[in-house]
């Protein structure tokens, strides 16, 4: 199979605020030729994630920053189009950190082989990928949610949030979503089936939380930080668990993050606030994937994708994500 | 035995800021006579606690507020001087919420009988009382500290802090205290034996923490909140546990508590922040008391008391506590 040209999105300059057009540089080249033990993967789907904001900052976080000039780091799913590893023949579907580019060289230990006949490949970046794993382990293991409990999820129409809502419902919880705008709230309540959804752009969040959680919040799954985290802290119940998964409201503001002034309620309610990174649970991913696949086969779990076509539109896709213009998981579909 | 007169400190008005003389009213009366099933206790020691600030606020916390006009709530230790309960004969030493007063009526289920021959009675309000129990369960159960770990304790010269430092040392931890002023730091390092003590009034706390905890903090036992909690969050290691025991820096400021902006490091370090109230562990107090008594008998554990004489000086004792003028547990000694 002959590949005509390859396209890459590279980090051109570290952004100070929100990443914009100047942050990125589009380059083209002939597709590389795999060396011994390598394969060439043609990416079909590229995952656009809030964590990318941290990866392009100057300070190392839980992983090293992307260097200026390098291809932007991203999870991607694609197929092997040239192989010099007999264990990964041409046509094999794989996922891994393959970057924001049309083609990637990879070795066996850099990719995970997936069965694209059972579930469409795009789900490997959503329900069966990092967002799904984050929701599963964050809610069930870090949050320890139990049937009947009240679970509150921020960014409930987002990639992780939509999975948390559905898994919590499957667990038999009362689930209150928080999202911005009527159409997202409609998605969360009607499509996902949440007990209620608070529109943080329209409602008084604190008052709505009080109304929706008369016995207090048992698990708060936080994707946003800021005022909403603080409002949730005011409404936690005895022994509540707050899962800190992200803080998308603060990512452009990392020098002066807003701390939750209501944290002392953790003391009153003997509650905890715990950070998580999904990579720590990698050894248990197969357990989660089996459960999630079963729920999908039973039509109890699905995943909404917000697709943007063309690698050259990755910068725009990322801006849509940070502006909250997506419903569901943002994916760049490679043409 | 005939008691001449009894003295009470009552809540005269809820303070808006720091409690002062106007907050309190001193009253005198004849000692009450116990009814059937009651005893009259003459208090010898009254515990002065940071939590009192919450008890006299208008908003219910984990317990109901003290009402204006009522005797101020306090833990106290004393002896039965008149009894109409055969299980509590005259001379029995007891502790309980007996109030800031010279004499208290109590029933059997309101006091705990203690052996004042083994350990001086005052220790029932410190090492073997709430501060000791808070330190034991906060450090060992909530904090889960393990030998060799780095433990950081704020208000290390205070009632709870001095116990945390000593228990952590007994556990084989590296222990870094934080305290205000050279004499407190001297007490923490020389008398208690801490590995190091940071003077938050003199040192750059963040820089000193970095220097003292090169591999990161494993357990941070927080009594103060504010900037010091935030500095500790910046220095936590992988899987760190932060125990929220109090926030003395914020108690005059409960309407606008300073939230820890560095809380997102919980995510990077997969760490947790958990609130505790010592009362939740009451069923296990005997285990802790046995361990602490053994350590005291072995001279591995002691407790410093900061005594103020006379019930009428309770308001001053409380002010000394909030101004941080005490080294060790603040106790009002009844004359």
Interface residues (C-beta under 8 A of the other chain):
Chain A: X61 X62 X225 X230 X244 X245 X246 X247 X250 X254 X256 X257 X258 X259 X260 X261 X262 X263 X264 X265 X266 X267 X268 X269 X270 X271 X272 X273 X274 X275 X276 X277 X280
Chain B: X61 X62 X225 X230 X244 X245 X246 X247 X250 X254 X256 X257 X258 X259 X260 X261 X262 X263 X264 X265 X266 X267 X268 X269 X270 X271 X272 X273 X274 X275 X276 X277 X280
